[in-house]
Amino acid sequence: MRTVLIPIGHGNYVNCDHLLAVVRFQSAPVMRQVQAARDEGMVIDATMGRRTLSVLYMDSGHLVLSANQPDTIAKRANDDD
């Protein structure tokens, strides 16, 4: 079995097999989910201090914050399939 890692920006990668969804950060429901996950310690911040543009939902329940556009990440994930 081959592990496929996709770049999510600034030298950070996620395993494509564990990625459930990539969504835009600007909506209020997503912001509430990120805050709730942050309170539970389930947020991985991969923005390197830049503005959060997308949230990656992982099958482990973690939320990964990225400074890349969701379209960019989705394209990279689809290209690696």
Rosetta silent file (secondary structure, phi, psi, omega in degrees, C-alpha in Angstrom):
SEQUENCE: MRTVLIPIGHGNYVNCDHLLAVVRFQSAPVMRQVQAARDEGMVIDATMGRRTLSVLYMDSGHLVLSANQPDTIAKRANDDD
SCORE:     score description
SCORE:     0.000 S_00000001
   1 L     0.000  133.445 -177.073    0.000    0.000    0.000 S_00000001
   2 L  -101.661  131.913  176.998    1.357    3.394   -0.999 S_00000001
   3 L   -88.768  126.200  179.681    0.954    6.455    1.202 S_00000001
   4 L  -107.468  116.172  177.072    0.053    9.579   -0.757 S_00000001
   5 E  -102.247  133.207  177.542    0.954   12.865    0.919 S_00000001
   6 E  -112.836  139.323  179.378   -0.456   16.077   -0.483 S_00000001
   7 E   -73.940  134.480  178.281    1.078   19.490    0.198 S_00000001
   8 E  -115.117    8.537  174.862   -1.169   21.884    2.118 S_00000001
   9 E   114.442  142.747  173.802    1.277   24.779    2.148 S_00000001
  10 L    57.801   39.231  176.903    4.498   25.980    3.741 S_00000001
  11 L    78.826   13.814  179.201    6.155   22.568    3.793 S_00000001
  12 E  -106.469  144.550 -177.164    3.238   20.782    5.473 S_00000001
  13 E  -134.452  153.791  172.091    1.612   17.626    4.130 S_00000001
  14 E  -128.808  154.150  177.667   -1.388   15.441    4.974 S_00000001
  15 E   -76.968  119.950 -176.147   -2.106   11.832    4.127 S_00000001
  16 H   -63.046  -29.021 -178.920   -4.660   11.856    1.327 S_00000001
  17 H   -68.170  -20.789 -177.615   -6.158    8.542    2.501 S_00000001
  18 H  -103.789    1.842 -178.673   -7.292   10.159    5.775 S_00000001
  19 E   -84.673  124.071  179.442   -8.708   13.361    4.253 S_00000001
  20 E   -96.944  -44.568 -175.669  -12.519   13.557    4.369 S_00000001
  21 E  -156.717  153.577  173.631  -13.270   17.116    3.245 S_00000001
  22 E  -125.779  121.639 -177.047  -11.730   20.494    2.463 S_00000001
  23 E  -128.394  159.877  177.575  -13.899   23.530    3.216 S_00000001
  24 E   -74.785  141.420 -175.732  -13.575   27.298    3.165 S_00000001
  25 L   -78.930  -21.414 -168.452  -12.893   28.853    6.586 S_00000001
  26 L   -69.529  -13.143 -177.244  -15.010   32.010    6.190 S_00000001
  27 L   -81.170  146.813 -177.609  -18.419   30.523    7.062 S_00000001
  28 H   -61.840  -41.897  178.631  -19.732   30.912   10.593 S_00000001
  29 H   -61.840  -38.603  178.874  -20.550   27.207   11.125 S_00000001
  30 H   -67.422  -41.174  177.949  -17.007   26.192   10.161 S_00000001
  31 H   -61.061  -39.244  177.301  -15.544   28.842   12.463 S_00000001
  32 H   -65.884  -40.377  178.277  -17.675   27.476   15.333 S_00000001
  33 H   -64.841  -39.656  178.393  -16.518   23.929   14.612 S_00000001
  34 H   -64.152  -43.054  179.819  -12.880   25.047   14.567 S_00000001
  35 H   -64.565  -41.274  178.398  -13.313   26.810   17.918 S_00000001
  36 H   -64.629  -41.439  178.619  -14.989   23.751   19.456 S_00000001
  37 H   -68.050  -35.333  177.741  -12.208   21.496   18.120 S_00000001
  38 H   -63.799  -40.672  178.402   -9.577   23.939   19.402 S_00000001
  39 H   -63.395  -30.654  179.577  -11.123   23.734   22.883 S_00000001
  40 H   -89.891   -3.772 -178.877  -10.845   19.927   22.697 S_00000001
  41 L    77.185   27.911 -176.571   -7.263   20.012   21.404 S_00000001
  42 L  -109.108   18.120  179.712   -8.211   18.570   18.012 S_00000001
  43 E  -107.787  133.773  173.217   -6.898   21.402   15.798 S_00000001
  44 E  -113.864  114.888 -176.987   -3.622   21.244   13.898 S_00000001
  45 E   -93.303  107.219 -179.895   -2.583   24.714   12.755 S_00000001
  46 L  -109.529   25.949 -177.062   -0.480   24.449    9.582 S_00000001
  47 L   -84.942  -15.111 -178.363   -0.859   28.109    8.560 S_00000001
  48 L    57.009   37.860  176.729    2.606   29.144    9.775 S_00000001
  49 L    83.697    2.276  179.043    1.124   32.385   11.158 S_00000001
  50 L   -93.718  174.418 -177.894   -0.714   33.324    7.984 S_00000001
  51 L   -68.203  135.206  178.622   -4.444   33.808    7.486 S_00000001
  52 L   -75.148  125.125  178.530   -6.511   30.611    7.576 S_00000001
  53 L  -112.599  -26.436 -178.936   -8.240   30.025    4.246 S_00000001
  54 E  -143.395  156.794  178.356   -9.279   26.385    4.456 S_00000001
  55 E  -123.941  129.671  178.796  -10.064   23.671    6.969 S_00000001
  56 E  -104.801  125.057  177.119   -9.288   20.015    6.305 S_00000001
  57 E   -92.854  123.955 -178.509  -11.467   17.445    8.058 S_00000001
  58 E  -105.144  156.713 -177.465   -9.529   14.261    8.842 S_00000001
  59 L   -69.447  -12.589  177.068  -10.965   10.827    9.613 S_00000001
  60 L   -82.496   -7.074 -176.741   -9.365   10.952   13.079 S_00000001
  61 L    97.116   -7.694  178.483  -11.605   13.877   14.037 S_00000001
  62 L   -75.467  150.838  171.532   -8.793   16.409   13.767 S_00000001
  63 E  -113.459  128.559  179.819   -9.209   19.668   11.878 S_00000001
  64 E  -108.521  125.257  179.521   -6.164   20.919    9.983 S_00000001
  65 E   -92.938  135.482 -178.755   -5.972   24.649    9.242 S_00000001
  66 E  -131.944  150.893  177.726   -4.258   25.702    6.028 S_00000001
  67 L   -92.003    2.175  176.727   -3.297   29.021    4.444 S_00000001
  68 L   -92.165  157.371  176.733   -3.989   27.641    0.938 S_00000001
  69 L   -68.305  145.842  177.560   -7.278   27.961   -0.926 S_00000001
  70 H   -57.793  -36.482  179.485   -9.577   24.918   -0.712 S_00000001
  71 H   -61.619  -39.674  179.536   -9.596   24.667   -4.516 S_00000001
  72 H   -64.285  -46.235 -179.373   -5.808   24.363   -4.564 S_00000001
  73 H   -66.383  -42.496  179.529   -5.771   21.588   -1.969 S_00000001
  74 H   -62.891  -40.519  178.625   -8.646   19.724   -3.645 S_00000001
  75 H   -63.686  -43.472  178.531   -6.871   19.872   -7.001 S_00000001
  76 H   -63.139  -38.953  179.475   -3.671   18.483   -5.471 S_00000001
  77 H   -67.152  -40.400 -179.631   -5.633   15.676   -3.808 S_00000001
  78 H   -72.518  -31.709  179.079   -7.401   14.769   -7.055 S_00000001
  79 H   -68.633  -29.118 -177.494   -4.179   14.898   -9.086 S_00000001
  80 L   -83.746   -8.670 -178.477   -2.545   12.322   -6.817 S_00000001
  81 L   -72.319    0.000    0.000   -5.336    9.730   -7.196 S_00000001
